[in-house]
Amino acid sequence: MGRIKQVTDPKEGSLDGVTADIKCVITQFDKGKQKGKSDGTVQKVIKSQSVIPCHILCAYSNGTVGFSMRQLDLMLTVRLDELMEILRAAAEANQLLQASMPKEYADAELEARWQEMADVEFVEADSPSGLILAKKWWVFPQGVDKGDILQYFDEHYSKGVAHLILEGAETKKRGG
């Protein structure tokens, strides 16, 4: 993340505000293409994603945070209280997910599950990794982000997820 700076010029924003230059992911959806989900809702299909520079301006007195993407001539502004509420809800959802998962498995069990994951279906989604579970698998409910699954393996496998990934690559190179 870019360095956070206090606003010192009133032309740039409220003097009780801060700014930072960061990277944003822009997701474009394929017009007309949608996937029906089992719960009856419709999910749009991702057409492309790209990373672009983004300027953030957050002002306490205004109660807003703005994301300016000058490259696209676009700015998105969100109320701080609404942003904080959704962040709190996301943190609670993560805590519930973590609490529902068994904490201890032997490495052999985790290695077997890692091999099994090669056959697990993931679908594209507007999520941190861009992929979510298509249906429940092992201890993970449908819709869990693939990054959360990798984090689980990293935290619970004694050698970490990098070892599992590298070991899998070595096995493929050997033809196994």
Residue pairs with C-beta under 8 A, 6 or more apart in sequence:
1 20
1 22
2 20
2 21
2 22
3 20
4 18
4 19
4 20
5 18
5 19
5 20
6 17
6 18
7 13
7 14
7 15
7 16
7 17
7 18
7 19
7 57
7 59
8 15
12 19
12 57
13 19
13 57
13 59
14 59
14 60
14 61
14 62
16 59
16 60
16 61
17 57
17 58
17 59
17 60
17 61
17 62
18 57
18 58
19 55
19 56
19 57
19 58
20 55
20 56
21 53
21 54
21 55
21 56
22 53
22 54
22 55
22 56
23 51
23 52
23 53
23 54
24 51
24 52
24 53
24 54
24 67
24 69
25 49
25 50
25 51
26 49
26 50
26 51
26 52
26 69
26 72
27 46
27 48
27 49
27 126
28 46
28 47
28 48
28 49
29 44
29 45
29 46
29 47
30 44
30 45
30 46
30 47
33 44
33 45
33 47
34 42
34 43
34 44
34 45
35 42
35 43
35 44
35 45
35 123
36 42
36 43
37 43
43 123
43 125
45 124
46 124
46 125
46 126
46 130
49 130
52 69
52 71
52 72
53 69
53 70
53 71
54 67
54 68
54 69
55 67
55 68
55 69
55 70
56 65
56 66
56 67
56 68
57 65
57 66
57 68
58 64
58 65
58 66
58 80
59 65
60 80
63 79
63 80
63 81
64 77
64 78
64 79
64 80
65 77
65 78
65 80
65 83
66 75
66 76
66 77
66 78
67 75
67 76
67 77
67 78
68 74
68 75
69 75
69 76
94 148
97 141
97 144
97 148
100 139
100 141
101 139
101 140
101 152
102 139
103 156
104 156
105 113
105 156
107 157
107 158
107 159
110 153
110 156
110 157
110 164
111 157
111 164
113 138
114 153
114 157
114 164
114 168
115 168
116 138
117 137
117 149
118 168
120 133
120 134
120 137
121 133
121 134
121 135
122 131
122 132
122 133
122 134
122 146
123 131
123 132
123 134
124 130
124 131
125 131
125 132
125 143
125 145
127 145
127 147
128 145
128 147
129 145
129 146
129 147
129 150
131 145
131 146
132 142
132 143
132 144
132 145
132 146
133 140
133 141
133 142
133 143
133 144
133 146
133 149
134 142
135 142
136 142
140 148
140 149
140 152
150 161
151 161
153 161
153 164
154 160
154 161
154 162
157 163
157 164
